Amino acid sequence: MNSTATVQTSHTFIIADDHPLFRTALAQAVSTRFEHAAIHQADTVDGLQQLLSHNPSVSLVLLDLHMPGAQGFSSLIHICACYPSTPVVIVSADATAEVMTRALRHGAAGFIPKSCSLEEISTAVTDILNGGQWMPENFSAVDIDTNNEEAVADILATLTPQQFRVSNLIGQGLLNKQIAYEMSVTEATVKAHATEIYRKLGVNSRTQAVLTLQQLDVKS
């Protein structure tokens, strides 16, 4: 197939990035190759979760690592756990070998640096939809110890959507009252979720939970 040819097969894509200009660029790269694709956009993790819940047959999620409502790789981990048949490709400016290696270990189907051309992006999307994995040509996995963060990832993958949202808000430093306001629930509900999160993480306090979740951070 010619690399610039459009693909007629219908697909559904979700582009999750908080920068509108880059979302537009990604949408252009996708629609150029996949003419009849349905393309949804989200600028927060909450918006992404809503789109996923209402679109059970998503072909691919293109996910920025620094989305409002996410803590490092947390959103990638949770999507992979809740929607195991939906491939997720990370699209990020944090294109170091370490970050890309960690992304793969947490379940990403590929990693597209934001410096890639539109042609490279559309090629990457095509390769992933064909069942492959796409990484930059110069990528070489690095030997890093991710045992601790992978243990945290395994726990994060067991959280319900509501617990996941609470955990992210805890990681952002919000108090129970603030989280209750954000989620439009009672403080008692937030406290119950927080208690269960602490139990799963094996910690006894909010501070310990925050420090544990910070293992999934991506430093800009």
Beta strands, then each sheet from edge to edge (+ up, - down):
strand 1: 12-16
strand 2: 38-42
strand 3: 60-63
strand 4: 88-92
strand 5: 110-113
sheet 1: 2+ 1+ 3+ 4+ 5+
end
